[in-house]
Amino acid sequence: MKPIGVTGTGKLFTAIAVFGLVGCGGEDRPAKGDMGPENAVVEPESSDQPVPPPSGHDETAGIVFPGIVTDHEPDIGNGPPLTKSPPQDSEADAADPTGAARDMSLPQDDESSLTGMARVEAAARSLASKPYEPPPATPKAASQLDYDQFRRIQNLDGSILWEGDLAGYRVHLDPSGYLFSHRIKLNIVENGEVTEKSYAPGQFDFFDLPLDEEAKQALGYSGFRVLSAFNRAGKFDEVISFRGASFFRALGAGTLYGASARGISIGTASSEGEEFPVFREFWLEKPQAGDDGITLYALLDGKSVTGAFAFRVEPGPDTQVHVQASIIPRRQLENFGIVPLTSMYYFSPHDAVKQRDDFRPAVHDSQGLSFRLRNGEWVWRPLSNPQQLQMSILANDVPLGFGLMQRQRDFDAYSDIEAGYHLRPSVWVEPGQGWEKGELTLVEIPTSNEYNDNIVVFWKPGKAWEKGAEHHFSYTLHWALNPPAIPSVAAVSQTRSGQVPNSGNRLFVIDFEPTNTELLEAAEANVSASAGEVSNVTIKHQHETGLTRLSFELDPGSAQVVELRALLTRGGKAVTETWIYRWRAS
């Protein structure tokens, strides 16, 4: 079939072998093959608001690779600058904006004389020079607690920091136990003085849980939650949580916990298995009265890496987490990603229903992956719950931004009173300094329920990181009902799919959010497929709501995997996001 209105030429691209499985449980949720056909390298569409490539980026920036994948059938039962800069310490070494590695042979400063990020970087260097030692583990009895038992543990006065003073923030400490199997060291920084926060069993109420006194004494802390009165005056609500490996999650005003972030991903979807480095020590700076944010630092440690992280958390409708990171590999790193986001996607209206009987029309923490290329093009990739693990490479130059979005905000889109999926935050990544050319990578893992995270997206640097070389980069995470980066073109609001009656064809329906109706009414459809034939392409407008709907049929023929691409244009310029999707024969 000749593509309809497609620009650019098709090329072949080497497939990536994918083995293994990645996934983590959503502990605070109501719980927890063959290469496809030719993969088209699609030239980016022009935009009404093009963005020139920045210095240091080549003119090929902005190419989308929607279909580079191989997969297999894993055993899912056994799987594992638009804003201010991130916090800088006046005594810290400045991060190299080029992302170049620092010479580790240089003499290092005395760690005891350092403060802020410099202190944590020195600690990371010290760890990198020694064999890895895992952090202290939680007692066996505590690790055997189930989800409901662990949730019964309550904070008492000794485990709540800054309650009743004028700092404007509170911190609730969490004991180890359940899935949180390692203990952390916690330091409080006040007026330049560092004091370790000591654990004591009397800081928590354990009720009648099956823990003896020896186990309670050995628990220690597993993490903490920062609270702020950012939803309404006088009521302190959680704004960010650090607990488990290097995971953390934040909330914008009016949202519920959903997608997570972490310090680094190593071995995601690899045959070697995934490695989870941990934040083993934290430094929390006590805010002053009236501060609009809180600053904290974390020491990363694992078999393959050490690292230092600085976080500046600013709560609000768009809660911003400004991050400065330094990573030191203990070995050569090849299969890894920075700024990994993790989420859950079970099903939505575009998924074929097979052996699923659920009263809800959709179940997911995130609906799709959005990213903005450096030529100004906006791209939308609906998430899927595939029958086989699949990995997709979606961009080869650092985007202006990317994130996991939850766009459907009506309760009726989910009809789940308890889970409140319509209130899960969208998470947007704004790259800063030190980002190397590489690949925007999406991993989708089969799941039979909503209790395990099965979506991972991260930036994979294009070159291996050598042992002992320091790498510095920064970024900002936005957590909000409505992300700060709004497409200048009509955004995709929903994707639907179904079987065409009396036909082997598949029908795809793409709805675009109300925008400039007059502009969209004069638009042309551009639809292409990597295999099979596309037919019955139509555009319809629902004038009462301003909705614009693009629909088409796909006859896949003998193809088992088809990469689809669609958008609306006017006068050769995009007036909608570029929609990309992978169809797979069931």
C-alpha positions as CSV (number, residue, x, y, z in Angstrom):
1,M,0.0,0.0,0.0
2,K,1.2,3.5,-0.7
3,P,1.1,5.6,2.5
4,I,-1.4,8.4,2.6
5,G,0.3,11.8,2.8
6,V,3.5,10.4,4.4
7,T,6.7,12.4,4.1
8,G,10.2,10.9,4.3
9,T,11.7,7.6,3.2
10,G,11.6,4.2,4.9
11,K,14.9,2.6,6.1
12,L,15.9,-0.5,7.9
13,F,17.2,-0.4,11.4
14,T,18.9,-3.0,13.5
15,A,16.7,-4.8,15.9
16,I,17.5,-5.0,19.6
17,A,17.3,-8.3,21.4
18,V,15.2,-8.2,24.5
19,F,15.2,-10.8,27.2
20,G,14.2,-10.9,30.9
21,L,11.6,-8.9,32.7
22,V,11.3,-5.8,34.7
23,G,8.6,-4.8,37.2
24,C,7.9,-3.6,40.6
25,G,5.0,-3.7,42.9
26,G,2.9,-0.6,43.6
27,E,3.1,-1.0,47.3
28,D,0.7,1.9,48.1
29,R,-1.7,1.0,45.3
30,P,-4.7,-1.3,46.1
31,A,-1.7,-3.4,46.1
32,K,0.5,-3.9,44.1
33,G,9.7,-13.2,19.4
34,D,10.1,-12.5,16.3
35,M,11.2,-9.2,14.8
36,G,8.4,-7.3,13.2
37,P,8.3,-6.2,9.6
38,E,10.4,-3.4,8.3
39,N,10.7,-0.5,10.7
40,A,10.2,2.8,9.1
41,V,12.4,5.7,10.1
42,V,9.9,8.6,9.7
43,E,11.1,12.1,9.1
44,P,9.6,14.5,11.5
45,E,6.6,16.6,10.4
46,S,6.9,20.4,10.3
47,S,5.5,22.3,13.1
48,D,3.7,25.7,13.4
49,Q,6.2,26.5,16.1
50,P,9.5,24.9,15.1
51,V,12.4,24.9,17.6
52,P,15.9,25.2,16.2
53,P,18.4,22.6,17.3
54,P,20.6,23.8,20.1
55,S,24.3,24.0,19.8
56,G,25.9,20.6,19.8
57,H,23.0,18.8,18.2
58,D,23.1,17.7,14.6
59,E,20.5,18.5,12.0
60,T,19.1,15.0,12.1
61,A,17.7,15.6,15.5
62,G,14.0,14.7,15.9
63,I,13.8,11.4,14.1
64,V,11.2,9.0,15.4
65,F,11.8,5.3,15.5
66,P,8.4,3.8,16.3
67,G,9.0,0.2,15.7
68,I,12.4,-1.1,16.7
69,V,11.7,-4.2,18.7
70,T,12.2,-7.9,19.2
71,D,10.6,-9.8,22.0
72,H,9.9,-13.1,23.6
73,E,7.4,-14.6,26.0
74,P,8.7,-14.0,29.6
75,D,7.5,-15.7,32.7
76,I,5.5,-12.8,34.2
77,G,5.2,-14.6,37.5
78,N,8.9,-14.4,38.2
79,G,9.8,-10.9,37.0
80,P,11.6,-8.6,39.1
81,P,15.5,24.9,30.9
82,L,11.9,26.3,31.5
83,T,12.3,26.2,35.3
84,K,15.0,27.2,37.8
85,S,18.1,25.0,38.0
86,P,18.4,22.2,40.6
87,P,20.0,23.0,43.9
88,Q,23.6,24.0,43.8
89,D,25.9,24.1,46.8
90,S,28.4,27.0,46.8
91,E,31.2,24.7,48.0
92,A,30.4,21.9,45.5
93,D,32.3,21.2,42.3
94,A,30.3,22.5,39.3
95,A,28.9,19.8,37.1
96,D,30.4,19.7,33.7
97,P,27.6,20.9,31.3
98,T,29.0,18.7,28.5
99,G,28.5,15.5,30.5
100,A,32.2,14.7,30.3
101,A,33.7,12.3,32.7
102,R,35.8,13.7,35.6
103,D,39.4,12.4,36.1
104,M,39.1,10.1,39.2
105,S,42.9,10.2,39.7
106,L,42.7,13.8,41.0
107,P,43.1,14.1,44.8
108,Q,39.7,14.5,46.5
109,D,38.8,16.9,49.2
110,D,38.5,15.8,52.8
111,E,34.9,14.7,53.1
112,S,34.5,16.1,56.6
113,S,35.0,19.6,55.4
114,L,32.4,19.5,52.7
115,T,28.7,20.4,52.6
116,G,25.7,19.8,50.4
117,M,26.2,18.0,47.1
118,A,30.0,18.1,47.5
119,R,29.8,16.0,50.6
120,V,27.6,13.4,49.0
121,E,29.8,13.2,45.9
122,A,32.8,12.6,48.1
123,A,30.9,9.8,49.9
124,A,30.1,8.3,46.5
125,R,33.8,8.4,45.4
126,S,34.8,6.7,48.6
127,L,32.2,3.9,48.1
128,A,33.3,3.5,44.5
129,S,36.9,2.8,45.6
130,K,35.8,-0.1,47.8
131,P,34.1,-3.4,47.2
132,Y,30.3,-3.2,47.3
133,E,28.7,-4.0,50.7
134,P,24.9,-4.2,50.8
135,P,23.1,-2.0,53.3
136,P,21.8,-3.6,56.5
137,A,18.9,-5.9,55.9
138,T,15.6,-5.9,57.8
139,P,14.9,-8.7,60.3
140,K,13.3,-11.8,58.7
141,A,10.1,-11.4,60.8
142,A,9.6,-7.9,59.5
143,S,10.2,-8.9,55.9
144,Q,7.5,-11.6,56.3
145,L,4.8,-9.0,57.1
146,D,2.2,-8.8,54.4
147,Y,0.8,-5.6,52.9
148,D,-2.1,-5.2,55.3
149,Q,0.1,-5.9,58.3
150,F,2.8,-3.5,57.4
151,R,0.2,-0.7,56.8
152,R,-1.0,-1.1,60.4
153,I,2.3,0.3,61.8
154,Q,1.7,3.9,62.9
155,N,4.0,6.9,63.4
156,L,4.4,8.2,67.0
157,D,6.0,11.5,68.0
158,G,9.6,10.3,67.7
159,S,9.2,9.4,64.0
160,I,7.7,12.8,62.9
161,L,10.1,15.6,62.3
162,W,9.4,19.3,62.6
163,E,5.9,18.9,63.9
164,G,4.6,22.1,65.5
165,D,7.4,24.4,64.4
166,L,7.4,27.1,61.6
167,A,9.4,25.1,59.0
168,G,6.2,24.6,56.9
169,Y,7.1,20.9,56.3
170,R,6.9,17.7,58.2
171,V,8.7,14.4,57.7
172,H,7.2,11.0,58.6
173,L,9.8,8.3,58.9
174,D,9.0,4.7,57.8
175,P,10.3,1.5,59.4
176,S,11.8,-1.3,57.4
177,G,9.7,-4.4,56.7
178,Y,7.4,-6.0,54.1
179,L,9.0,-5.3,50.6
180,F,11.3,-2.6,52.0
181,S,14.2,-4.9,53.0
182,H,17.1,-2.5,53.5
183,R,17.7,0.1,56.1
184,I,18.8,3.6,55.4
185,K,20.9,6.1,57.4
186,L,19.2,9.5,57.8
187,N,20.9,12.8,58.7
188,I,19.3,16.1,59.5
189,V,21.0,19.3,58.5
190,E,20.1,22.4,60.5
191,N,22.1,25.7,60.5
192,G,25.0,23.8,58.8
193,E,25.2,21.1,61.5
194,V,24.6,17.5,60.6
195,T,23.0,15.2,63.1
196,E,22.1,11.5,62.5
197,K,18.5,10.6,63.3
198,S,18.6,7.6,65.6
199,Y,15.9,4.9,65.4
200,A,14.1,3.6,68.4
201,P,11.2,1.1,68.5
202,G,9.2,3.5,70.7
203,Q,8.9,5.8,67.6
204,F,6.2,3.5,66.2
205,D,3.1,1.7,67.3
206,F,3.4,-2.0,66.2
207,F,0.1,-3.1,67.8
208,D,0.0,-6.9,68.0
209,L,2.1,-7.6,64.9
210,P,4.2,-10.7,65.1
211,L,7.4,-8.9,65.9
212,D,9.4,-9.7,69.1
213,E,11.4,-7.0,70.9
214,E,14.7,-8.0,69.2
215,A,13.1,-7.6,65.7
216,K,11.6,-4.2,66.6
217,Q,14.9,-3.0,67.9
218,A,16.7,-4.0,64.6
219,L,14.2,-2.5,62.2
220,G,15.6,0.9,61.5
221,Y,14.3,3.2,58.8
222,S,13.4,2.2,55.3
223,G,12.4,5.7,54.0
224,F,10.4,8.7,54.7
225,R,7.6,10.9,53.4
226,V,7.6,14.7,53.2
227,L,4.4,16.5,54.0
228,S,3.3,20.1,53.2
229,A,0.1,22.2,53.4
230,F,0.1,22.6,49.6
231,N,-3.5,21.4,49.0
232,R,-5.1,23.7,51.6
233,A,-3.9,25.8,54.5
234,G,-3.5,24.0,57.8
235,K,-3.7,20.5,56.4
236,F,-0.4,18.6,55.9
237,D,-0.5,16.2,53.0
238,E,2.2,14.0,51.5
239,V,4.1,15.7,48.7
240,I,7.0,13.2,48.1
241,S,8.0,9.7,49.3
242,F,11.4,8.0,49.2
243,R,11.2,4.3,50.0
244,G,12.5,1.1,48.4
245,A,15.7,0.9,46.3
246,S,16.1,4.3,44.6
247,F,12.4,4.8,44.0
248,F,10.6,8.0,44.8
249,R,7.1,9.4,44.0
250,A,5.6,12.9,44.2
251,L,2.2,14.5,44.1
252,G,0.8,17.6,42.6
253,A,-2.1,19.3,44.3
254,G,-5.2,17.2,44.1
255,T,-3.5,14.0,42.9
256,L,-3.0,10.5,44.2
257,Y,0.1,8.5,44.0
258,G,0.7,6.8,40.6
259,A,3.8,6.7,38.5
260,S,7.2,6.5,40.2
261,A,10.8,7.7,39.4
262,R,14.1,6.3,40.5
263,G,17.8,7.2,40.4
264,I,18.9,4.8,37.6
265,S,17.8,1.7,35.9
266,I,20.4,-1.1,35.2
267,G,19.7,-4.2,33.2
268,T,16.0,-3.4,32.5
269,A,14.6,-6.1,30.2
270,S,17.9,-7.9,30.0
271,S,19.0,-11.5,30.1
272,E,21.2,-10.7,33.1
273,G,18.3,-9.6,35.2
274,E,17.6,-6.1,36.6
275,E,19.7,-4.6,39.3
276,F,18.2,-2.1,41.8
277,P,20.8,0.2,43.4
278,V,19.6,1.8,46.6
279,F,19.6,5.2,48.2
280,R,21.4,4.1,51.4
281,E,21.9,7.5,53.1
282,F,20.0,10.8,53.1
283,W,20.6,14.3,54.3
284,L,17.5,16.4,54.9
285,E,18.0,20.2,55.2
286,K,15.5,21.7,57.6
287,P,13.6,24.5,55.7
288,Q,13.3,28.0,57.1
289,A,9.9,29.5,57.7
290,G,8.4,30.7,54.4
291,D,10.6,28.5,52.2
292,D,8.9,27.5,49.0
293,G,10.6,24.1,48.9
294,I,12.8,21.6,50.7
295,T,16.3,20.4,49.8
296,L,17.6,16.9,50.4
297,Y,20.5,14.7,49.3
298,A,20.8,11.0,48.7
299,L,23.8,8.6,48.4
300,L,23.3,5.9,45.7
301,D,25.0,2.6,46.1
302,G,24.8,-0.7,44.2
303,K,26.9,-3.6,42.8
304,S,27.5,-1.6,39.6
305,V,27.3,2.1,40.5
306,T,27.6,4.7,43.2
307,G,26.2,8.2,43.0
308,A,25.1,11.4,44.5
309,F,21.7,13.1,44.1
310,A,20.4,16.5,45.1
311,F,16.7,17.1,45.2
312,R,14.9,20.4,45.5
313,V,11.2,19.7,46.0
314,E,8.7,22.6,45.4
315,P,5.1,21.6,46.1
316,G,2.1,23.1,44.3
317,P,-0.4,22.3,41.6
318,D,2.7,21.5,39.5
319,T,5.0,20.0,42.1
320,Q,8.5,20.4,40.7
321,V,11.5,18.2,41.7
322,H,14.8,19.7,40.5
323,V,17.5,17.0,40.4
324,Q,21.2,17.2,40.2
325,A,22.9,13.8,39.8
326,S,26.5,12.4,39.7
327,I,27.0,8.7,38.8
328,I,30.2,6.7,39.2
329,P,30.2,3.2,37.6
330,R,31.9,0.4,39.5
331,R,32.1,-1.5,36.2
332,Q,31.5,-0.6,32.5
333,L,27.8,0.2,32.2
334,E,26.1,-0.6,28.8
335,N,22.5,-1.6,29.5
336,F,21.3,1.2,31.7
337,G,19.0,4.3,31.7
338,I,18.9,7.6,33.4
339,V,15.7,9.3,34.7
340,P,13.6,6.1,34.6
341,L,9.9,6.4,35.2
342,T,7.8,3.5,36.2
343,S,4.0,3.1,36.0
344,M,1.1,0.7,35.6
345,Y,-1.0,0.1,32.5
346,Y,-3.6,-2.7,32.6
347,F,-6.2,-1.9,29.9
348,S,-8.1,0.9,28.2
349,P,-10.6,1.2,25.2
350,H,-8.0,0.4,22.5
351,D,-7.1,-3.0,24.0
352,A,-8.7,-6.1,22.6
353,V,-10.7,-7.8,25.4
354,K,-9.9,-11.4,25.9
355,Q,-10.8,-13.4,29.0
356,R,-11.2,-10.1,31.0
357,D,-14.4,-9.4,32.8
358,D,-14.2,-6.0,34.5
359,F,-16.8,-3.4,35.3
360,R,-14.3,-0.6,34.6
361,P,-13.7,0.9,31.2
362,A,-10.0,1.6,31.9
363,V,-7.4,0.7,34.5
364,H,-4.0,2.5,34.4
365,D,-1.8,5.0,36.3
366,S,-0.6,6.4,33.0
367,Q,-2.4,6.5,29.6
368,G,0.5,7.2,27.2
369,L,4.0,8.5,26.6
370,S,4.3,12.1,25.3
371,F,7.5,13.6,24.1
372,R,8.5,16.8,22.2
373,L,11.3,16.6,19.7
374,R,13.8,19.4,19.1
375,N,12.1,20.4,15.8
376,G,9.0,21.2,17.8
377,E,7.0,18.1,16.9
378,W,4.8,16.6,19.5
379,V,4.5,12.8,19.6
380,W,1.9,10.6,21.4
381,R,2.4,6.9,22.0
382,P,-0.6,5.1,23.7
383,L,0.6,2.5,26.2
384,S,-0.3,-1.1,25.8
385,N,-0.4,-4.3,27.8
386,P,1.2,-6.7,25.3
387,Q,1.1,-10.4,25.2
388,Q,4.9,-10.4,25.0
389,L,7.4,-8.1,26.5
390,Q,8.4,-5.4,24.1
391,M,10.9,-2.6,23.9
392,S,10.6,0.4,21.6
393,I,13.2,3.1,20.8
394,L,11.3,6.3,20.1
395,A,13.9,9.1,19.6
396,N,17.6,9.3,19.1
397,D,18.4,12.8,20.2
398,V,17.6,14.4,23.6
399,P,14.0,15.6,23.4
400,L,12.8,18.9,24.8
401,G,10.8,16.9,27.2
402,F,9.0,13.5,27.7
403,G,6.7,11.9,30.3
404,L,4.0,9.5,31.2
405,M,0.7,11.2,30.9
406,Q,-2.7,10.5,32.5
407,R,-5.0,12.6,30.2
408,Q,-8.4,11.3,30.9
409,R,-9.6,13.2,34.0
410,D,-13.3,12.3,34.1
411,F,-14.3,9.8,36.8
412,D,-16.5,7.9,34.3
413,A,-13.4,7.1,32.2
414,Y,-12.4,4.6,35.0
415,S,-15.5,4.3,37.3
416,D,-13.2,3.3,40.2
417,I,-14.1,5.0,43.5
418,E,-11.4,3.3,45.5
419,A,-8.4,3.6,43.2
420,G,-9.2,7.1,41.8
421,Y,-7.3,6.6,38.6
422,H,-8.6,9.9,37.3
423,L,-6.5,11.6,39.9
424,R,-3.2,9.9,39.2
425,P,-0.5,12.5,38.2
426,S,1.1,13.0,34.9
427,V,4.9,13.1,35.2
428,W,6.9,15.3,32.8
429,V,10.7,15.2,32.5
430,E,12.5,18.4,31.5
431,P,16.2,17.6,30.6
432,G,18.9,19.9,31.9
433,Q,22.6,19.8,31.6
434,G,24.9,16.9,30.9
435,W,22.5,14.8,28.7
436,E,24.3,12.7,26.1
437,K,22.9,11.7,22.8
438,G,21.1,8.3,23.1
439,E,17.7,6.7,22.9
440,L,14.3,7.3,24.4
441,T,13.3,3.8,25.4
442,L,9.9,2.4,26.3
443,V,9.5,-1.1,27.9
444,E,6.0,-2.6,28.1
445,I,5.5,-5.8,30.1
446,P,2.6,-8.2,30.1
447,T,0.4,-8.1,33.3
448,S,-2.7,-9.9,34.3
449,N,-3.7,-7.4,37.0
450,E,-3.3,-3.8,38.2
451,Y,-1.0,-4.6,41.2
452,N,2.4,-4.6,39.5
453,D,4.1,-1.8,37.6
454,N,4.7,-2.9,34.0
455,I,5.7,0.2,32.2
456,V,9.2,1.7,32.2
457,V,10.5,4.7,30.2
458,F,14.1,6.0,30.4
459,W,16.9,7.8,28.5
460,K,19.6,5.4,27.4
461,P,23.0,7.2,26.8
462,G,24.4,6.2,23.4
463,K,27.9,5.3,24.8
464,A,28.9,2.9,27.6
465,W,30.0,4.5,30.8
466,E,33.5,3.4,31.9
467,K,34.4,2.2,35.3
468,G,35.4,5.0,37.7
469,A,34.4,7.9,35.4
470,E,32.0,10.4,36.9
471,H,29.0,11.5,34.9
472,H,26.9,14.6,35.9
473,F,23.5,15.6,34.7
474,S,20.4,17.5,35.8
475,Y,16.7,17.5,35.1
476,T,13.4,18.6,36.5
477,L,10.4,16.4,37.2
478,H,6.9,17.8,37.1
479,W,4.0,16.0,38.9
480,A,0.6,17.4,38.1
481,L,-3.0,16.9,37.0
482,N,-2.1,19.0,34.0
483,P,1.5,18.9,32.9
484,P,3.3,22.2,32.3
485,A,4.2,21.5,28.7
486,I,1.1,21.8,26.7
487,P,1.2,20.8,23.0
488,S,0.7,23.8,20.6
489,V,-1.3,21.5,18.4
490,A,-4.4,19.4,19.1
491,A,-3.5,16.6,21.5
492,V,-4.8,13.1,21.4
493,S,-7.4,12.5,24.1
494,Q,-8.3,8.9,23.5
495,T,-7.4,5.9,21.3
496,R,-10.0,3.2,20.6
497,S,-9.8,0.0,18.5
498,G,-12.1,-2.8,17.6
499,Q,-12.9,-5.5,15.0
500,V,-14.7,-4.4,11.8
501,P,-17.9,-6.5,11.5
502,N,-17.8,-9.2,8.9
503,S,-14.1,-8.4,8.1
504,G,-10.7,-9.2,9.3
505,N,-9.8,-5.6,9.4
506,R,-9.1,-3.7,12.6
507,L,-10.7,-0.3,13.2
508,F,-8.7,2.5,14.9
509,V,-10.4,5.6,16.2
510,I,-8.3,8.6,17.4
511,D,-9.9,11.5,19.2
512,F,-8.2,14.9,19.4
513,E,-9.0,17.4,22.2
514,P,-11.1,20.5,21.3
515,T,-8.9,23.2,19.9
516,N,-9.1,25.5,16.9
517,T,-12.1,23.8,15.2
518,E,-11.8,25.9,12.1
519,L,-8.2,24.8,11.6
520,L,-9.0,21.1,12.2
521,E,-12.0,21.2,9.8
522,A,-9.7,22.1,6.9
523,A,-7.1,19.5,7.9
524,E,-5.9,16.5,5.9
525,A,-5.3,13.0,7.3
526,N,-1.8,11.5,7.1
527,V,-1.9,7.8,7.9
528,S,0.8,5.1,7.3
529,A,1.5,1.6,8.2
530,S,4.7,-0.5,8.1
531,A,2.8,-3.5,6.7
532,G,-0.7,-4.3,5.5
533,E,-3.1,-1.8,4.0
534,V,-4.9,1.2,5.4
535,S,-8.4,2.1,4.1
536,N,-11.5,4.1,4.9
537,V,-9.6,7.1,6.4
538,T,-12.2,9.6,7.6
539,I,-12.2,12.8,9.7
540,K,-15.3,13.8,11.6
541,H,-16.1,16.7,13.8
542,Q,-18.5,16.8,16.8
543,H,-19.5,20.4,16.9
544,E,-21.3,20.4,20.3
545,T,-18.0,19.4,22.1
546,G,-15.4,20.5,19.5
547,L,-14.1,16.9,19.3
548,T,-12.3,15.9,16.1
549,R,-12.1,12.2,15.3
550,L,-9.8,10.4,12.9
551,S,-10.6,6.8,12.0
552,F,-9.2,4.2,9.6
553,E,-9.1,0.5,9.0
554,L,-6.1,-1.7,8.9
555,D,-5.9,-4.9,7.0
556,P,-2.7,-6.5,8.4
557,G,-2.6,-9.3,5.9
558,S,0.0,-11.8,7.0
559,A,1.9,-9.3,9.2
560,Q,2.2,-10.2,12.9
561,V,3.3,-6.7,13.9
562,V,2.4,-3.4,12.3
563,E,3.7,0.1,13.2
564,L,1.1,2.8,12.7
565,R,1.5,6.5,12.4
566,A,-1.1,9.2,12.0
567,L,-1.6,13.0,12.2
568,L,-3.6,15.8,10.7
569,T,-1.9,18.5,8.7
570,R,-3.0,21.7,7.0
571,G,-0.8,23.4,4.4
572,G,1.9,20.8,5.1
573,K,2.1,21.8,8.8
574,A,1.0,19.6,11.7
575,V,-2.1,20.7,13.4
576,T,-2.2,17.6,15.8
577,E,0.2,15.5,17.6
578,T,1.9,12.7,15.8
579,W,0.2,9.5,16.9
580,I,2.2,6.3,16.8
581,Y,1.1,2.8,17.8
582,R,2.1,-0.8,17.5
583,W,-0.5,-3.3,16.5
584,R,0.2,-7.0,17.2
585,A,-1.7,-10.0,16.1
586,S,-3.4,-11.8,19.0
